[in-house]
Amino acid sequence: MNLDSADRLGAAALVAVLALPALGALLLALLPGRLDRAARLTGTVFAAATFGLSLLLALGGNDTWFGYRPADAGAAGVRPWHDLDVAWVPGLDLRFHLGVDGVSYPLVVLTALLTLLCCGYTLWRVPAPGRGRTLVALLLVIEVGILGTFLALDLVLFFLFFEVVLLPMYAVIAIWGGERRRHAARKFALYTLFGSVLLLVGVFTVVTAAGSADLVELTGGAGLSRGTQLAAFTLLAIAFAVKSPLWPLHTWLPDAHTEAPTVGSVILAGVLLKMGTYGLIRVAVGVAPEGARWAAPVLGILAVAAIIVGSLVCLAQSDLKRLIAYSSVGHMGFVLLGIATLTVTGIQAALIGNIAHGVITGLLFFLAGAIKDRVHTGALAELGGLRDSAPRLAGLLGFAAIASLGLPGLAGFWGEAFAVVAAVQVGGALWTTLGVLAALGGALTAAYLLRLLRRVTHGSASPAVLTLTPKLAGAELVAWGPLVLLALAIGLAPNLVLGVAEGPVRALLEAIR
């Protein structure tokens, strides 16, 4: 490829965003165990550099998907904001193709931010003292896999990055988790491996039929028959549903969240789940649009079922982390509903819903971890009266809860409200009914989160809460502060996400018509 200086800088930035955490993980693995704290600090520095570089990826960006407008679909020279496309395995016609646009950019920044906050958090609290070096190294490897998934524009490369996350996340849960950590880790691995097999078969189906693995060329279903698209979409959608996870393939999530250490839960909820919904938009819908249109009603029904069932299960939960985990099922249901509409409003709702969920639920798991670390239990019945013993902690939990229930002015509102609007706009008895039921599910979301606050922050202080340390550590405030500010900023200025995604989404939908 002939690249000008701006192109070379953009390509270098894409490589550096992946190389920095990879080098950081390698360096930490080589450091001796006695330098545990120094290793954690080194890992945090690498995470900070990666976050800073991720912000710079917006420079030189434009507001069209892969650099083209709808009228240019199929034209040569289709490019993202920044693009790197070099031969990788010439004998198999595989290319190392990376790129970033308005759909992937917010997720890249969110991934880098949450990884930085989690690495920084380990400087203050490590689940197993003396092994923090290994934990931070694994977090950096997970970051490489997630960032690579969001940046990959080659299907085979996408699959490889998608799979990088499995083993290190298994280790984080199995080594640093709670009492039933090994059971939770095995369940996570088995479900994820099942999804991986389906994803591999789906990728093989697409690449074999189309003769190309390039996502730019494949967008719109080019070279794929209707039958191939239906088969490919079914395989890909189920695979991504496992990762998201979407009901009824969600049962690994509550166990994984409940047993994972705080930083593991934050990464799981904040960005790992988004790999599935991002893949559904970028790969499944983009590559097999006829399959997406064919399956849209089924996806809509499953989405609303997830919203209702997830909310009802949350109403019956008695453990704080398990309740927050099940809430993700409902929130991902709203994301799926937006995607299923295959409209600009719906896809935009799904994208901002993804970001809002990552910010708010990441904050909720940080707070749940802080509470559990102080009182040594997550049982709601033993957490009453938190506002009297630790008013600041209770206030932050209240803020995160009302942000999660979708209060207007906070980040959680936009995705859920406009997923419902998009369903109603599609029209017809089915979609109108789905929109109404989703709205009722939103009311149930408010019910279980207000119940959470009543059980944890109100009432008389329980014996366990009376003994907790109310003071918040500086490291905790540093980790939580950016998420609080983002929940406010996105709620008041949703264009921070929607502005960069509008052009790409419109062009994507035009390309798949």
C-alpha angles and dihedrals in degrees: 000000000000108000130184120220094270091050091049092051091049092048090048090051091053091052093044093053088060098034098053098062090039091054090044092054091048093049092050091051090056096049116097118254093245089068093062098135093042088051092052090050091049091051090050090052090053090048090050092051090050091051092049091050092048090059090056093058089083091065110105092014125142135203100249127089110261089347098294136103122228093262089058095056110141093016121131120259098045105168141167123230088276123012138191116181118165135150111272107169104006093183090062095034091243120152135199094233120172130169143154132213139161092288096054101029098078090049092049091053092045091051093050092046096050092046090052092049092048093048090048090048090059089063086069104030129021120182091220113025113226094029099069090107091064093044093053091046090054091048089055092050090050088051090055091053095047095044090047090053091054093045102041116109095177117079095221091047089048090054093049094050089044089058097045089078097059104076099040092047089048088053093048091054097039097047105033101026133103132277095295094040097126093053090048092047093050091049091050091049095047095050093044092049089052089053091045092056091052091046091051092050090047093050091047090050093052097042094046094048097042099036090225138081095197111120093205092056093042097051109114093029095276111186095005123115121224092255092051091049092051092050094043094048092050092052095043095044093053091046092052091043089060092053096044087039108232125183127298093021093056104095095106092060103071092049093047093048095044094052100034120098116255095265090047092053092048093053092043095052098030103053115344092073089051091065087074099048092041090051090050091056101036101036113017099039094033097048099034107031094157089055090049093052091046093050098037097101092049091048090050092052092047090048093055091044088055091051094050098038094043091052094047091049090050090054088059098046122115099184122077100218093041091053092051089047093053090047087066089063090060095043091050087050089063089049091051091047090056092049092047092059090063090210132126091246092048097047091045089051089051093050096049089041088057093052095043092050091050093051099042100038090044087056092046092054092048089053094044089052091050091051093047092047090054102043099024094228138081097198110127091215090062098046103066123134097028092147091064097047100034109014096171093052090045091049092052091048089051091050092050092047096052090045089053094050089058105254109181111256094037129087098256094064102070102055097045097041096048095043085062091045091050092052092051091046091056086063132198128104096281099050094040089052091048090051092051093047091048089053089052087050088055088057089052088051089057090048097055094042092050088048087053091054093046091052097043109030104026135060128038117334113260120230091254093051093048090063099048125112106250097195115101116223119236090240090057093052091048091052096045100037098075091050092051090050093047092050088055096041096050091044093053097034109028089168087082085080104017094048095063093040102047098081095042092049094049091048092047093053091046090051094052097048 
